Amino acid sequence: MFRRASIPLPLAGFGLDLLKGEARRAGVPLADFVEQAAVLYAAAPDTGRPSRRVPRFVRESEQRVGSSTVGVELSPDVWRALQELSEEQGTSVELTVLHAAMLYAAGKSGGSPSFYAS
């Protein structure tokens, strides 16, 4: 049984355009792109790279830009792994998934993926 979650995308402009553009280039809906990013992030070993952590300014910021959300379905194992990672970082699963999606999109758009072996 998969867990459904509504992941806020508190982005506008460049950030949201990056996610949507990379999903479009991959030929998948945005929700599938975000799900894939979450699955890969949860499965990736922690190599100690700073980019693996949700940035402090994201964890501590109360202000959000934009109000989009995306519905995702994640297996219980992936959800549990994301919960553990989130607790270690002092953040929510939703922000961890958002971070994973942004890293995945940045890697796909020509940046160096920081934890994906693509």
Secondary structure, 3 states (H helix, E strand, C coil): CCEEEEEEECCCCHHHHHHHHHHHHHCCCHHHHHHHHHHHHHHCCCCCCHHHCCCHHHHHCCCCCCCEEEEEEECHHHHHHHHHHHHHHCCCHHHHHHHHHHHHHHHHCCCCCCCCCC
